[in-house]
Amino acid sequence: MSEALLGPRAWGDSCGRATLKATPEDFRVTEVLDIALSGAGEHLWLLLEKRGLNTEEVARKLARSAGISLRNVSYAGLKDRQAVTRQWFSLQLPGRADPDFSALWNDQLRCLEQSRHQRKLQRGAHSANGFFIRLTDLAADRSRLDERLQIIARQGVPNYFGPQRFGRDGGNLHDARRWAEQGGYPPARGTRSRLLSTARSLLFNRMLAARVADGSWNCILPGDCLAFTDSRSHFPASELAADDPRPAALDLHPTASLWGAGTLASTAQTAQLEQQVADDEPQLAAWLEGAGLEQARRILRLPIGGLTWHYPSTDCLELEFTLPTGCFATALLHELLDLSSAPGGGLESEI
Protein backbone atom coordinates (compact mmCIF):
# COMPACT_ATOMS: atom_id res chain seq x y z
CA MET A 1 0.00 0.00 0.00
CA SER A 2 1.25 3.44 -0.84
CA GLU A 3 2.51 5.40 2.16
CA ALA A 4 1.96 8.60 0.16
CA LEU A 5 -1.77 7.86 -0.19
CA LEU A 6 -2.50 6.41 3.25
CA GLY A 7 -0.02 8.31 5.41
CA PRO A 8 2.02 7.16 8.41
CA ARG A 9 1.02 4.38 10.77
CA ALA A 10 -0.27 5.31 14.22
CA TRP A 11 0.80 2.26 16.22
CA GLY A 12 4.35 1.67 14.99
CA ASP A 13 6.19 0.03 12.15
CA SER A 14 4.88 -2.97 10.25
CA CYS A 15 4.87 -6.24 12.20
CA GLY A 16 5.91 -8.21 9.11
CA ARG A 17 4.54 -9.05 5.70
CA ALA A 18 1.82 -11.18 4.09
CA THR A 19 -0.16 -11.71 0.90
CA LEU A 20 -3.66 -10.28 0.54
CA LYS A 21 -6.24 -12.05 -1.60
CA ALA A 22 -4.38 -15.11 -2.79
CA THR A 23 -7.93 -16.24 -3.74
CA PRO A 24 -11.26 -14.37 -3.76
CA GLU A 25 -12.37 -16.49 -0.79
CA ASP A 26 -9.63 -14.83 1.26
CA PHE A 27 -11.57 -11.55 1.27
CA ARG A 28 -15.26 -11.76 2.16
CA VAL A 29 -17.60 -8.83 2.76
CA THR A 30 -21.21 -8.93 3.94
CA GLU A 31 -23.47 -5.90 4.04
CA VAL A 32 -25.37 -5.39 7.29
CA LEU A 33 -28.82 -4.05 6.39
CA ASP A 34 -31.12 -2.95 9.21
CA ILE A 35 -34.22 -2.40 7.06
CA ALA A 36 -37.38 -4.45 7.53
CA LEU A 37 -38.65 -5.29 4.04
CA SER A 38 -42.44 -5.13 3.77
CA GLY A 39 -42.89 -7.90 1.19
CA ALA A 40 -44.96 -5.64 -1.08
CA GLY A 41 -44.26 -2.75 -3.43
CA GLU A 42 -42.84 -1.97 -6.85
CA HIS A 43 -39.21 -2.50 -5.84
CA LEU A 44 -37.70 -6.01 -5.85
CA TRP A 45 -34.81 -6.35 -3.38
CA LEU A 46 -32.22 -9.09 -3.88
CA LEU A 47 -29.42 -10.23 -1.56
CA LEU A 48 -26.76 -11.61 -3.92
CA GLU A 49 -23.48 -13.39 -3.34
CA LYS A 50 -20.95 -12.62 -6.04
CA ARG A 51 -17.43 -13.86 -6.77
CA GLY A 52 -15.08 -12.37 -9.38
CA LEU A 53 -17.59 -9.65 -10.34
CA ASN A 54 -17.78 -6.01 -9.37
CA THR A 55 -20.99 -4.30 -8.28
CA GLU A 56 -21.57 -2.39 -11.50
CA GLU A 57 -21.19 -5.57 -13.59
CA VAL A 58 -23.88 -7.26 -11.51
CA ALA A 59 -26.17 -4.22 -11.84
CA ARG A 60 -25.84 -4.37 -15.64
CA LYS A 61 -26.61 -8.11 -15.67
CA LEU A 62 -29.74 -7.56 -13.58
CA ALA A 63 -30.93 -4.70 -15.79
CA ARG A 64 -30.48 -6.73 -19.00
CA SER A 65 -32.17 -9.80 -17.56
CA ALA A 66 -35.14 -7.79 -16.24
CA GLY A 67 -35.41 -5.69 -19.41
CA ILE A 68 -35.14 -2.38 -17.56
CA SER A 69 -32.84 0.64 -17.67
CA LEU A 70 -29.67 0.50 -15.59
CA ARG A 71 -30.84 3.63 -13.73
CA ASN A 72 -33.67 1.52 -12.27
CA VAL A 73 -31.18 -0.79 -10.53
CA SER A 74 -29.89 0.43 -7.16
CA TYR A 75 -27.32 -0.78 -4.64
CA ALA A 76 -26.09 0.43 -1.26
CA GLY A 77 -22.35 0.30 -1.86
CA LEU A 78 -19.55 -0.78 -4.19
CA LYS A 79 -17.78 -4.04 -3.44
CA ASP A 80 -14.57 -5.66 -4.69
CA ARG A 81 -14.37 -7.82 -7.77
CA GLN A 82 -11.68 -10.12 -6.36
CA ALA A 83 -13.65 -11.14 -3.30
CA VAL A 84 -16.69 -13.08 -2.18
CA THR A 85 -19.25 -10.44 -1.24
CA ARG A 86 -22.86 -10.44 -0.15
CA GLN A 87 -24.75 -7.27 -0.99
CA TRP A 88 -28.23 -5.96 -1.68
CA PHE A 89 -29.66 -4.67 -4.97
CA SER A 90 -33.11 -3.31 -5.78
CA LEU A 91 -34.94 -3.13 -9.11
CA GLN A 92 -37.89 -0.83 -9.80
CA LEU A 93 -40.60 -2.93 -11.44
CA PRO A 94 -43.92 -1.02 -11.32
CA GLY A 95 -46.84 -3.25 -12.28
CA ARG A 96 -44.55 -6.16 -13.17
CA ALA A 97 -44.07 -9.64 -11.75
CA ASP A 98 -40.70 -10.78 -10.47
CA PRO A 99 -38.40 -11.51 -13.44
CA ASP A 100 -36.94 -14.96 -13.95
CA PHE A 101 -33.25 -14.53 -13.13
CA SER A 102 -32.42 -18.25 -13.14
CA ALA A 103 -30.15 -17.92 -16.18
CA LEU A 104 -27.90 -15.53 -14.21
CA TRP A 105 -27.19 -17.82 -11.28
CA ASN A 106 -23.91 -19.75 -11.42
CA ASP A 107 -20.67 -20.20 -9.45
CA GLN A 108 -20.02 -16.43 -9.73
CA LEU A 109 -23.45 -15.14 -8.81
CA ARG A 110 -26.31 -16.52 -6.72
CA CYS A 111 -29.37 -15.16 -4.95
CA LEU A 112 -29.67 -15.69 -1.19
CA GLU A 113 -32.86 -13.71 -0.48
CA GLN A 114 -35.46 -11.66 -2.33
CA SER A 115 -38.41 -9.55 -1.23
CA ARG A 116 -40.57 -6.69 -2.38
CA HIS A 117 -40.53 -3.24 -0.78
CA GLN A 118 -42.19 0.16 -1.32
CA ARG A 119 -38.91 2.06 -1.75
CA LYS A 120 -35.70 1.59 -3.68
CA LEU A 121 -32.39 0.82 -2.01
CA GLN A 122 -30.47 4.05 -1.36
CA ARG A 123 -26.70 4.41 -1.52
CA GLY A 124 -25.20 4.00 1.94
CA ALA A 125 -28.42 2.49 3.32
CA HIS A 126 -26.61 -0.45 4.91
CA SER A 127 -25.50 0.14 8.49
CA ALA A 128 -22.12 -1.61 8.33
CA ASN A 129 -19.95 -4.11 6.48
CA GLY A 130 -18.77 -7.38 8.01
CA PHE A 131 -15.34 -8.63 6.92
CA PHE A 132 -13.53 -11.95 6.89
CA ILE A 133 -9.92 -11.60 5.68
CA ARG A 134 -7.35 -14.35 5.31
CA LEU A 135 -3.71 -13.23 4.98
CA THR A 136 -1.34 -15.86 3.60
CA ASP A 137 2.45 -16.20 3.26
CA LEU A 138 2.62 -14.58 6.69
CA ALA A 139 6.11 -13.73 7.92
CA ALA A 140 5.76 -11.79 11.17
CA ASP A 141 6.53 -11.73 14.87
CA ARG A 142 3.32 -13.28 16.21
CA SER A 143 3.64 -11.86 19.72
CA ARG A 144 4.14 -8.37 18.30
CA LEU A 145 1.25 -8.86 15.90
CA ASP A 146 -1.05 -10.02 18.72
CA GLU A 147 -0.08 -6.99 20.79
CA ARG A 148 -0.83 -4.68 17.85
CA LEU A 149 -4.22 -6.30 17.27
CA GLN A 150 -5.11 -5.89 20.93
CA ILE A 151 -4.29 -2.18 20.75
CA ILE A 152 -6.38 -1.80 17.60
CA ALA A 153 -9.34 -3.60 19.18
CA ARG A 154 -9.25 -1.15 22.10
CA GLN A 155 -8.31 2.10 20.38
CA GLY A 156 -9.09 1.84 16.66
CA VAL A 157 -7.01 3.00 13.70
CA PRO A 158 -6.68 6.18 11.62
CA ASN A 159 -9.68 6.35 9.30
CA TYR A 160 -7.78 6.66 6.03
CA PHE A 161 -9.52 6.30 2.69
CA GLY A 162 -8.05 3.11 1.24
CA PRO A 163 -5.72 3.05 -1.78
CA GLN A 164 -8.51 1.60 -3.91
CA ARG A 165 -10.24 5.01 -3.74
CA PHE A 166 -7.35 6.38 -5.85
CA GLY A 167 -7.54 3.74 -8.58
CA ARG A 168 -5.04 1.18 -9.79
CA ASP A 169 -1.56 2.75 -9.65
CA GLY A 170 -3.23 6.04 -8.67
CA GLY A 171 -5.09 6.31 -11.98
CA ASN A 172 -8.14 8.07 -10.50
CA LEU A 173 -5.91 10.66 -8.84
CA HIS A 174 -4.01 11.25 -12.07
CA ASP A 175 -7.30 11.83 -13.92
CA ALA A 176 -8.62 14.14 -11.18
CA ARG A 177 -5.48 16.28 -11.36
CA ARG A 178 -5.75 16.48 -15.14
CA TRP A 179 -9.34 17.74 -14.98
CA ALA A 180 -8.47 20.15 -12.19
CA GLU A 181 -5.60 21.61 -14.22
CA GLN A 182 -7.99 22.14 -17.15
CA GLY A 183 -10.63 23.65 -14.88
CA GLY A 184 -13.34 21.38 -16.24
CA TYR A 185 -15.39 18.38 -15.11
CA PRO A 186 -16.05 14.98 -16.72
CA PRO A 187 -19.38 14.99 -18.58
CA ALA A 188 -20.28 11.49 -17.38
CA ARG A 189 -21.95 11.74 -13.98
CA GLY A 190 -20.39 8.55 -12.60
CA THR A 191 -16.87 9.54 -13.65
CA ARG A 192 -17.33 13.04 -12.26
CA SER A 193 -18.47 11.70 -8.90
CA ARG A 194 -15.63 9.19 -8.73
CA LEU A 195 -12.91 11.73 -9.49
CA LEU A 196 -14.31 14.36 -7.13
CA SER A 197 -14.38 11.73 -4.38
CA THR A 198 -10.76 10.87 -5.19
CA ALA A 199 -9.64 14.48 -4.82
CA ARG A 200 -11.58 14.91 -1.57
CA SER A 201 -10.11 11.68 -0.22
CA LEU A 202 -6.56 12.80 -0.93
CA LEU A 203 -6.99 16.07 0.98
CA PHE A 204 -8.64 14.27 3.89
CA ASN A 205 -5.87 11.67 4.05
CA ARG A 206 -3.27 14.47 4.10
CA MET A 207 -5.06 16.14 7.02
CA LEU A 208 -5.29 12.85 8.89
CA ALA A 209 -1.65 12.01 8.12
CA ALA A 210 -0.55 15.30 9.68
CA ARG A 211 -2.47 14.48 12.86
CA VAL A 212 -1.12 10.95 12.97
CA ALA A 213 2.37 12.41 12.63
CA ASP A 214 1.87 14.78 15.59
CA GLY A 215 -0.04 12.22 17.66
CA SER A 216 -3.36 14.11 17.77
CA TRP A 217 -5.49 11.92 15.46
CA ASN A 218 -7.31 10.32 18.43
CA CYS A 219 -7.16 13.36 20.71
CA ILE A 220 -9.63 16.24 20.93
CA LEU A 221 -8.05 19.62 20.20
CA PRO A 222 -9.68 22.97 21.12
CA GLY A 223 -10.64 23.79 17.51
CA ASP A 224 -11.99 20.35 16.65
CA CYS A 225 -15.44 19.38 15.43
CA LEU A 226 -16.73 16.10 16.83
CA ALA A 227 -18.97 13.45 15.30
CA PHE A 228 -20.43 10.12 16.31
CA THR A 229 -19.30 6.98 14.51
CA ASP A 230 -22.44 6.59 12.39
CA SER A 231 -23.49 10.23 12.04
CA ARG A 232 -22.77 12.85 9.40
CA SER A 233 -23.61 15.73 11.76
CA HIS A 234 -20.95 17.35 13.93
CA PHE A 235 -20.59 19.89 16.71
CA PRO A 236 -17.75 22.01 18.21
CA ALA A 237 -15.50 20.38 20.79
CA SER A 238 -16.19 23.36 23.06
CA GLU A 239 -19.70 21.95 23.66
CA LEU A 240 -18.32 18.68 25.06
CA ALA A 241 -18.30 18.27 28.83
CA ALA A 242 -14.88 17.49 30.29
CA ASP A 243 -16.14 14.26 31.87
CA ASP A 244 -18.05 12.99 28.83
CA PRO A 245 -17.20 9.25 28.51
CA ARG A 246 -18.09 8.88 24.83
CA PRO A 247 -14.69 9.78 23.28
CA ALA A 248 -12.92 7.19 25.45
CA ALA A 249 -15.61 4.63 24.55
CA LEU A 250 -14.88 5.20 20.82
CA ASP A 251 -18.41 6.53 20.23
CA LEU A 252 -17.38 10.13 19.54
CA HIS A 253 -14.40 11.25 17.46
CA PRO A 254 -12.51 14.28 16.15
CA THR A 255 -13.05 14.98 12.46
CA ALA A 256 -11.31 16.56 9.47
CA SER A 257 -12.67 18.34 6.43
CA LEU A 258 -14.05 16.73 3.31
CA TRP A 259 -13.18 19.74 1.20
CA GLY A 260 -15.75 21.88 -0.55
CA ALA A 261 -17.12 25.40 -0.78
CA GLY A 262 -17.94 27.35 2.34
CA THR A 263 -16.33 28.04 5.70
CA LEU A 264 -14.46 25.41 7.66
CA ALA A 265 -16.44 24.18 10.66
CA SER A 266 -13.23 23.76 12.64
CA THR A 267 -11.37 26.64 14.30
CA ALA A 268 -8.00 27.48 15.87
CA GLN A 269 -5.11 25.12 15.12
CA THR A 270 -7.38 22.48 13.55
CA ALA A 271 -8.65 24.95 10.96
CA GLN A 272 -5.10 26.17 10.31
CA LEU A 273 -3.91 22.62 9.60
CA GLU A 274 -6.84 21.86 7.29
CA GLN A 275 -6.49 25.14 5.41
CA GLN A 276 -2.77 24.53 4.96
CA VAL A 277 -3.43 21.13 3.37
CA ALA A 278 -5.88 22.75 0.95
CA ASP A 279 -3.42 25.57 0.22
CA ASP A 280 -0.80 22.96 -0.67
CA GLU A 281 -3.18 21.57 -3.34
CA PRO A 282 -4.76 24.77 -4.70
CA GLN A 283 -5.95 23.31 -8.00
CA LEU A 284 -7.70 20.34 -6.42
CA ALA A 285 -9.22 22.50 -3.66
CA ALA A 286 -10.56 25.06 -6.15
CA TRP A 287 -11.84 22.26 -8.39
CA LEU A 288 -13.83 20.76 -5.52
CA GLU A 289 -15.26 24.15 -4.56
CA GLY A 290 -16.23 24.88 -8.17
CA ALA A 291 -18.08 21.56 -8.44
CA GLY A 292 -20.63 22.77 -5.91
CA LEU A 293 -19.55 20.45 -3.11
CA GLU A 294 -20.07 21.92 0.35
CA GLN A 295 -17.74 21.50 3.31
CA ALA A 296 -18.40 18.24 5.17
CA ARG A 297 -16.62 16.27 7.90
CA ARG A 298 -15.31 12.71 8.36
CA ILE A 299 -14.19 11.04 11.57
CA LEU A 300 -10.44 10.70 12.05
CA ARG A 301 -10.60 7.59 14.21
CA LEU A 302 -12.05 4.28 13.01
CA PRO A 303 -13.38 1.93 15.71
CA ILE A 304 -13.14 -1.75 14.81
CA GLY A 305 -16.22 -3.74 15.79
CA GLY A 306 -15.96 -7.30 17.07
CA LEU A 307 -12.34 -7.82 16.04
CA THR A 308 -11.22 -11.44 16.39
CA TRP A 309 -8.25 -13.28 14.92
CA HIS A 310 -6.56 -16.64 14.81
CA TYR A 311 -3.78 -18.51 12.99
CA PRO A 312 -4.94 -21.60 11.06
CA SER A 313 -1.27 -22.29 10.32
CA THR A 314 2.07 -20.68 11.05
CA ASP A 315 1.97 -18.69 7.79
CA CYS A 316 -1.70 -17.64 7.84
CA LEU A 317 -3.72 -15.06 9.80
CA GLU A 318 -7.52 -14.81 9.69
CA LEU A 319 -9.36 -11.68 10.83
CA GLU A 320 -13.05 -10.99 11.37
CA PHE A 321 -14.49 -7.55 12.18
CA THR A 322 -17.20 -5.02 11.33
CA LEU A 323 -16.73 -1.48 10.01
CA PRO A 324 -19.13 1.44 9.56
CA THR A 325 -20.19 2.22 6.01
CA GLY A 326 -17.77 4.34 4.02
CA CYS A 327 -14.74 2.94 5.86
CA PHE A 328 -11.98 0.71 4.54
CA ALA A 329 -10.57 -2.58 5.80
CA THR A 330 -7.24 -1.52 4.33
CA ALA A 331 -6.99 1.14 7.06
CA LEU A 332 -6.77 -1.69 9.61
CA LEU A 333 -4.43 -3.85 7.52
CA HIS A 334 -2.13 -0.86 7.01
CA GLU A 335 -1.47 -0.80 10.76
CA LEU A 336 -0.45 -4.47 10.80
CA LEU A 337 1.67 -5.62 7.90
CA ASP A 338 3.31 -4.81 4.60
CA LEU A 339 1.03 -6.48 2.07
CA SER A 340 1.46 -7.76 -1.43
CA SER A 341 -1.44 -8.80 -3.64
CA ALA A 342 -1.72 -12.00 -5.62
CA PRO A 343 -1.95 -11.47 -9.43
CA GLY A 344 -5.38 -9.99 -10.17
CA GLY A 345 -6.06 -9.53 -6.47
CA GLY A 346 -5.89 -5.77 -6.16
CA LEU A 347 -8.47 -3.89 -4.13
CA GLU A 348 -11.26 -1.89 -5.70
CA SER A 349 -13.80 -0.62 -3.20
CA GLU A 350 -15.46 -1.53 0.08
CA ILE A 351 -18.07 0.95 1.06
Disulfide bonds with the S-S distance in Angstrom:
none
